[in-house]
């Protein structure tokens, strides 16, 4: 996301877009040939769209840049959180909410996450098929086997990517707090997608905690289980009653203390 004021590069980018927009407006108004006018108009619309996205905190360019700096195993953990959220939402009877999360691994917007994972066994067709099936409203008898395949493919990627489990759980806890903070305000869900993402990251962290071998691993599992239980048992539905960010933060800290 674009955090204006906290990132100098992003501020410079916004200024550049504003300058380009002004220049384009000037040229468009100066009687240039029609074909050039149309080209400039199209370019202006594109830069204005990018500026609007950045100002609204949804600049995918910055998301993709941050993804490029993450290790493969962390990107897979991140992707896994979206899939876990989608699986839970579908099984809670909300296919329309599940669809965008299950589409995440093959979305063009998030293509930077997929860099380098094909060699680990990633099968994009699995996620494309289940997303299409959900959007077409196909029966559960068709969709459920697809969900199982999606779950198996994500598990395969996790196993093949390796990585330090403790480090990945730390990463996921950061994401839980970050997404929950975006999704919940004063106990009310304001961005359901982020609220649901935080749930998915919590589920992935719980699964990883069961593979950690340490003196505190038993307590780690207990605390990770408690975190997942802070969402409704049925799943992270958009109309859920949300816990406070303070409580979520305290619980993630308990997990970190037992790593």
C-alpha positions, 0 to 999 in steps of 0.5 A, spaced: 500 500 500 501 507 499 503 510 505 504 517 503 508 521 508 512 515 510 516 514 504 520 519 500 520 515 494 512 514 493 512 522 494 516 523 489 512 518 484 506 522 486 509 529 484 512 526 478 505 523 476 502 530 478 507 534 473 505 529 467 498 530 468 499 537 468 503 537 461 498 532 458 492 537 460 496 543 457 498 539 450 491 536 449 488 543 450 493 546 444 490 543 438 495 537 437 493 533 431 487 528 433 491 521 433 496 525 438 490 528 442 487 521 443 494 518 445 495 523 450 488 523 453 489 515 454 496 516 457 493 522 462 487 517 464 492 512 466 497 516 470 491 519 473 488 512 475 495 511 478 495 517 482 488 516 485 490 508 487 496 511 490 492 516 494 487 511 496 492 507 499 491 501 494 497 502 489 499 495 486 506 498 484 508 498 491 505 492 493 509 488 487 515 492 489 515 489 496 513 482 494 520 482 490 524 483 496 521 478 500 524 471 499 520 465 496 518 462 502 515 468 505 511 469 498 508 462 499 506 463 506 503 470 504 499 467 498 497 461 503 494 466 507 489 468 501 488 461 500 486 459 507 481 465 507 478 463 501 477 455 503 474 457 510 469 462 506 467 457 501 466 452 506 462 457 510 457 458 505 460 465 502 463 463 495 462 470 493 467 472 498 471 466 497 472 467 490 477 473 490 482 470 495 482 463 491 483 468 485 489 471 488 495 466 486 493 467 479 491 474 479 495 479 474 495 484 480 499 479 484 504 476 479 510 478 482 508 473 488 509 468 483 516 469 481 520 463 482 515 458 484 513 455 478 519 450 479 517 448 486 510 445 483 505 451 483 499 449 478 496 455 476 490 452 473 488 449 479 486 456 482 484 459 475 479 453 475 476 454 482 475 461 481 471 460 474 467 455 478 465 459 484 464 465 479 459 460 475 456 458 481 457 451 480 455 445 485 459 444 491 460 437 488 464 440 483 467 445 487 470 441 493 475 437 489 477 443 486 478 446 493 482 440 495 487 440 489 488 448 491 489 446 498 494 440 496 498 445 491 499 450 496 501 445 501 506 442 496 509 449 495 510 450 502 514 443 503 518 445 497 520 452 499 523 450 506 525 456 510 526 458 517 519 456 520 520 461 526 522 467 521 516 465 517 511 465 523 514 472 525 513 475 518 505 472 518 504 475 525 506 482 522 501 481 516 496 479 521 497 486 525 497 490 518 491 487 515 487 487 521 489 494 522 486 496 515 480 491 516 477 493 523 476 500 526 473 501 533 471 494 533 467 495 526 469 491 519 471 497 514 475 492 509 472 485 509 478 483 505 483 485 510 480 482 516 479 475 512 486 476 510 489 476 517 485 470 519 488 466 513 495 468 515 493 466 522 491 459 520 498 458 516 501 460 522 498 455 526 499 450 521 507 452 521 507 452 529 505 445 529 512 443 525 516 448 530 521 443 534 523 447 541 522 447 548 516 452 547 513 449 541 507 446 545 505 453 548 506 456 541 501 451 538 496 453 544 497 461 543 496 460 535 490 456 536 487 462 540 489 467 535 485 463 530 479 462 535 479 470 535 475 470 528 468 466 528 468 459 528 464 459 522 469 463 518 471 470 517 465 473 514 464 480 512 459 481 517 462 478 523 463 481 530 470 483 530 475 483 536 479 489 537 486 490 534 488 491 541 486 484 543 489 481 536 496 485 537 496 482 544 495 475 542 500 475 536 505 478 541 504 471 545 505 467 539 512 471 538 514 470 545 514 463 544 518 462 538 
